[in-house]
Amino acid sequence: MAMNYTWTIKNVFLKEIGSEAPVITQEDVVAKNEMTGEDVVKKQTKTIDGKDHTLTQFVQAIEVEIKGSEGGKESVFRTTAHLYHNPDNSYKAFDDIETADLLTWAQNALGEGVITNIKAQLKREVEEQSLATGKQEWTK
């Protein structure tokens, strides 16, 4: 039998603004002790069908559960994939985000090397369960 891997989104962590590349302009420079939230927080807009929409919920991190199973044995690994600045500024409105989007973003953020290591760990744990001669809950 081959290992089967199942990805599940457990949580998303939101912010009110999306990550932006750090750019300092003359209008961003203020005298010491004069900086306010308005100087720092910039709303982001996206034009959809010719109309500007202000985006207010940005996914900054995605908690995922990866389950490896084979032959009735399974092991689970949980991690959080952190999303960073989107250089293409191709943010998606929160209400339009689908589970498939979150899975793609999480997998891209984790990267192929990390995913390969997670799968290898899950496979080892499932194989160890298969080789075990017994199982007993620890109650001491």
Backbone hydrogen bonds, N-H to C=O, Kabsch-Sander energy under -0.5 kcal/mol:
donor,donor_aa,acceptor,acceptor_aa,energy
4,N,69,S,-2.7
6,T,67,K,-2.5
8,T,65,E,-2.3
10,K,8,T,-0.5
10,K,63,E,-3.0
11,N,63,E,-1.3
13,F,61,A,-2.8
14,L,12,V,-0.5
15,K,58,F,-1.9
25,T,23,V,-0.6
28,D,25,T,-1.2
29,V,25,T,-0.7
29,V,26,Q,-1.0
30,V,28,D,-0.5
34,E,31,A,-1.9
39,D,36,T,-0.9
40,V,36,T,-0.9
40,V,37,G,-0.7
41,V,37,G,-3.3
42,K,40,V,-0.5
44,Q,55,L,-0.7
46,K,53,H,-2.3
48,I,46,K,-0.6
48,I,51,K,-2.8
51,K,48,I,-1.7
53,H,46,K,-2.3
55,L,44,Q,-3.0
55,L,53,H,-0.5
58,F,15,K,-3.0
60,Q,13,F,-3.4
60,Q,58,F,-0.6
61,A,13,F,-1.3
62,I,81,A,-2.5
63,E,11,N,-2.7
64,V,62,I,-0.6
64,V,79,T,-2.8
65,E,8,T,-2.6
66,I,77,F,-3.2
67,K,6,T,-2.9
67,K,65,E,-0.5
68,G,75,S,-2.8
69,S,4,N,-2.3
70,E,73,K,-2.4
73,K,70,E,-1.8
75,S,68,G,-2.3
77,F,66,I,-2.5
79,T,64,V,-2.2
81,A,62,I,-3.1
82,H,80,T,-0.6
83,L,60,Q,-2.8
86,N,19,S,-0.6
89,N,86,N,-2.2
91,Y,89,N,-0.7
96,D,93,A,-1.8
97,I,93,A,-0.5
97,I,94,F,-1.5
101,D,98,E,-0.5
102,L,98,E,-1.8
103,L,99,T,-2.5
104,T,100,A,-2.2
105,W,101,D,-2.9
106,A,102,L,-2.7
107,Q,103,L,-2.5
108,N,104,T,-2.5
109,A,105,W,-2.4
110,L,106,A,-2.4
111,G,107,Q,-2.3
115,I,111,G,-2.2
116,T,112,E,-2.5
117,N,113,G,-1.9
118,I,114,V,-2.5
119,K,115,I,-2.6
120,A,116,T,-2.1
121,Q,117,N,-2.3
122,L,118,I,-2.6
123,K,119,K,-2.5
124,R,120,A,-2.3
125,E,121,Q,-2.4
126,V,122,L,-2.3
127,E,123,K,-2.5
128,E,124,R,-2.5
129,Q,125,E,-1.8
130,S,126,V,-1.9
131,L,127,E,-1.5
132,A,128,E,-1.0
139,T,137,E,-0.5
